[in-house]
Amino acid sequence: LYPDVNVHNSYDYRVYYRANNVAIMMTHGDVKGKLVELFLNEANQILCGSSSSIVLTGHKHHEIVEQTPSTTIYQVGTNKSADRWSIKNGYPSARKMRNWSLMELNQDEVIAYHYI
């Protein structure tokens, strides 16, 4: 139906892509760790020659953007209502998040972040 759409469906902890000159790491976000170091160690062939790099994580109910010297880490909110754990632990931001977020890239970097 959509020949240009390619779905990556696996149980990998992390996946790596490159969009033009932007290196992208995606991970669920439930495992704490040194994401930038993992990116360097596991996907240096994707990082090599890139103009910028981003890490996309989820798992949490809220959004955070963290800038490191080499990489911007985007924690995007999980699109679900509050569960028992969130209610019990008093996380008021565990509300239903916006349906979709869209990052707009040019050849070299993220230029806009849209809520759809």
Order of alpha helices (4+ residues) and beta strands (2+ residues): beta-beta-alpha-alpha-beta-beta-beta-alpha-beta-beta
